[in-house]
């Protein structure tokens, strides 16, 4: 075991320096993805279902809505904004985009997915909208522009995301958007501050106790309000990303969750599902491949951003270069995961809920 750990440490050090060829990285990722599928398959529908029910009861009993919220900022949401923007498309959408023909550019795919949210969530101008877990503002800014008569609120756990969204709104001349920085565990809107629609795009994967989360969310909804959720998911089995669960959990998804496509259906204490959709994982795989291409195309500038940020934090420029290569591996890992079995193993779930009154 000690020898294996030494080999693993050497491998991680080479990854951090960008010295492992992409083809070897992808082969290793494919093996690890297959290993994960073997781990979550308990041999029969009966045993898998029993394992899922135990998992659901465990998260229902958790004290907190989310774990390690500060870690999520360190790993994703407070990396230098200029770096992350050099990887993403023009709307800075840090979640799956939509490629219906497979020929779309990243910019087109961003808009197609954003438009699909508007249709599925049944949005209209004049509504009060909450973008819950708003990232770098792709949806909040898109809605503020598309629905000028609406008031858009975004909730983010990251100070730097708020700063970027507010500056982007000023640059675009948008005055109907407000960004709140808060931890979902202890934040609450003031009494009477309710929304016609709440949309959450790839935030639930950082959550644990969905019963408490959905109870809180519904307290922010008007009686006739609707909740639209976008998550990435496994087709049937939910699982945790534990701290000792390998490279992904250590560097990118500490405290995270891989939901199953049906997971939220078991937490309808305060909501009622109106409709759900499945988006094939190949759309997310293509999104990640496009991010990787953009990251590599902007490599020299991106590394300078990361080196400067690391130096300002007093950890040395080398740590910034590590972040660059880790994001490359992260995008490859996600691309390979969502491309598995033609996108039928992992994909994206969309859900529309009404408030249970």
N, C-alpha and C positions, 0 to 999 in steps of 0.2 A: 504493500500500500504506500509506503514512504517513497519508493522508487516511482510509482505511478504519479504521486503528487508532484515530485520533482519534474517529471516529464511534462506534466500539465502546466506547471509554472513557467517552464521554458517555452512551451507553446504559446502561452498567453503573452509572454514578453516579446516574442517574435511578431505576434499579431499587433501589439501596441506600436511596433516600429514599422509596420507595413511590409514585412519581409516574407510573408506567406503568400504564395500565388493564389489568385482568386479561385482557380479551378480546384485547388486543394481545400480552400475554405468552404466552397460550395459542396464538395463531396462530404466533408465532415459534417456540415449542417444537415445534409440529407440523411446521413446516418443517424444523427441525433434526433431529427424529427421522427424518423421511423422508430427509434428507441422510445420516444415519448408516447407514440401510439400504442406500442406494446405495453407500456407501463399503465396506461389508463384503461386498457381492455382487460377486464377481469374474467373473460372467457365465455360469458353468456349474457343474454339480455337481462335475465333475472338478477345475476350478480352485479352487472353494471348498474341496473336501476337501484338496487339496494345501496350500492356505493354512492350513487348520486343523492339519494334521500338522506344518507348520513351526512354528506357534505352540506346539503341545504340546511339541515337542522343545526349543524355546527355554526354556520354563518348567521343564522337567525338569532343565535344565542350570544353573539359577540357584543361587547360593550360599545365599541366605536363603529362609526360608519365606514371610516377609511383608516388604513395603517400607513405609517411612514410617509406622510404627506410632504414633509420637508425633503425627503429623499427623492421624491418625484421631481421636485424643482431642480435639485442638483443634477439629476440624470438627464432631464429633458428640457424643462421649461424655463430654466434660467441659465442655459448655455448662452454664449453671446448671440444676441439677436441677429447681427449681421451674418454670423456663420449659418444659422438655421435658415435665414432667408436666401442664402446662396444655394441651398439644396432644394428648397420648395418651389412651387410654381408662383405665378404673380399674385395669387390670392392668399399665399402662405397657408394653404390648407394642409394641416399636419394629420391627415386621416385619409382613408381610402377615397379615391376618385373613381369616376365611372367612364368606361371605354366600351360603349355598346357595339362599335364596329371593329375595335382593335386598332384603328388608324388615327385615333384622336391624339392631338398634342396634350401635354400635361395641362396647359391652360384651358383647353376645351374640356378636358375630363373633369377639372375642378368645377367649372361652371355647370356641367351636366349633373354632377352629384348635388351641388348646391340647389339647383333648380328642382331636383327630385324631392329634396326636403320640403320646399315650398308647396309642392303639389300634395305630397303625402301628409303633411301637417295641416293642410287646408288653410293656408295663411291668406289674409286679406289686409289691404292697407287700412290703417287706423287702429290696428290691434296693438296691445301692449305685449311685448315679446321678451322672453328671457332666454339668453344663450348660456346654458349652464355648463361650465367648463370650457370657456370660449377660446382657449389656446391663443394663437396670434391673431385672432379676430376675423378669420376668413368668413365665417357665417355672419357674425354681428355686423361687420362692415358691408357685406353683401345685402343683408336685410335692410340696413339703414339706407342704402342707396335705392334698393328696389321698392321699398315701402316708405316714402318720405313722410307720410302722415302717421307713421307708427313711432312709438317710443321703444327703443331697443336698449335692454340692459344686458351686460355681459358679466358673468361671475368667473373669476380666475383665482387660482392659488398663488399666482406669480406676479411680483411687483414689476418685473421687466416686461412682461406681456402687457400689463396695463399701460405702461409708458409707451410701448410701441403702438398699441391700438389707438390710444388717444392722439398720438402724433400723426398716425395714418388718417384718422378721422378729420383732423384739422387740415391736412394736406388736400383731402378730397372735398372739403367744404361741407362735411356732415355734422349737423348739430343735434341730431335726434338719438345720440348714443351715449350711454353712461357705463363705465366699467368699474366694478367693485372687486377689490382684492380681499379674499377671505378664505379660511379653512372651512370646508363643508361640515366638519365635525361639530363646530361650535357656532357657526354663523346662522343668523336668522334675519329675514327682512322685517322691517317694522310692521306693526299691525296695520292691516288695511292695504298694504302694498301687494296687490295680486295681479296675475298675468292671465291674458287670454290664451296664450300658447307658451309652453316651455319646451325648448329643444335642447337635447344633450347629445353631443357628438364625441364618442370615444372618451367619455369620462367615467362611465360605470365600470370600466376595466380596472380602475384604481380603487374601487369600492369593495366593501366586504358585507356589511349588514344591509341588504337591500330592503328589508322590511322597514327599518328605521329611515333609510334614505328616501324611500317612496312616500312614507308618511310625512316627512319634512317637505318634500317637493309638493305634495298635494295641498299642504297648508298655504302654499304660495299661489295656488290656482283658483281662478273664479269657478263658481259651480259648473258653468258650461265649458270650462277650459279643457284643453287637450295637451297631452304630453307626447312628444315624439322623441324616440331614443334610437341612436345609431351605435351599435357595438360591433367589435370583431368577436368571433366566436368559433368554437369547435362545434361540429354538427350534433354532438350528443352528450359529451362529458365535460363538466366544469372542473377546473383544478386551480390550485394556488401556485404562484411563483414564490417559492420559499427562498430565504436568504442564502441557504447552502445548496441551491438548486442549479448550480452551474453559472456559466458566463452571462447569460441573458438576465437572470434574476439579480446577479451581483452588480452589473453595470447599467442596466436599463429598466428593470421592471421589479425592483424590490417592493414587496408588499402588494404586488399586482395580482390580478385574477384573469384567468382565461374562462369566460362564461361559456356555457353551452347555448345553442340557439334557443332552446325552450326555457332557459333558466328563469327569466323574469315572470313567466307564467305561474311560477310557484310563489310569487310575492304579490298577489292581487288583493291584499287586505284593504288597501285604500284606493286602488285603481282597477279599472276593467279594460281588458284588451279589446280593441275594436278591430284591428287588423295587424298582421305581421308580414314581412317579406324576407326573402333570402337573396343576397347578392353574391354571386359566385366569387370565390377567392381569387380568381385570375385577375379581377379588377384591382385588387389590392396588390397582388404581385407586380402587375404592370406599374402601378403607382410607385412602388418602392424601387423598381428598376429605373424609372424616370428620375427619382430623387438621387439615386446613385450616379447616374450620368451627369446630372447638374452639379453634384458635389465634386466629381472628378474634373469637370470642365472649369470649375472655379477654385481648384485646389490651392494654387499659390496664394491667392487672396484670403481664402478661408483659413489656411494655416496661420497666416499673419494675425488674423482676428483672434484665433484661439491662443496663439503664443502670447499676444499682448494681454489678453484676459488672464491667462495663467500667471504671467509675471506680476500683474497688478494685484493678484490675490496672494502673491508671495510663495507660490509653489513651483516656479520655474517654467520656462518656455517648453521644456520637454513634455510636461504634463499636458500642455495644450495640443501638442502634436499627437499624443496618445488619444485624445478625444476625437481628433479627426479620423484616425484609423479605426477607432471603435465604432464610430457612426457608419463607416463603410461596411464593417462586418454586420452591424445591426440592420442596415438596409438589405444586405444580401440574405441575412437570416430570415427576415420577414418575407422577402420575395420568395425564397424557397419554401417557407412554411405555407404560404397562401397558394402557391402553385401546386402543392401536393395533390395527387389524384385528380388532376383537372379542375382544382378549385372546389371539390366536393367535400373535402375533409375539414378545411377551415375556410371561413368566409366572413361575410358581414350580415348582421341582422338588423332590420328596421322594424320598429314597433310603434303603433299609435294607441295610446290609452286615453280613456276619459276618467274623470274623477268620480269615485264612488260616493254618492251622496244619499 
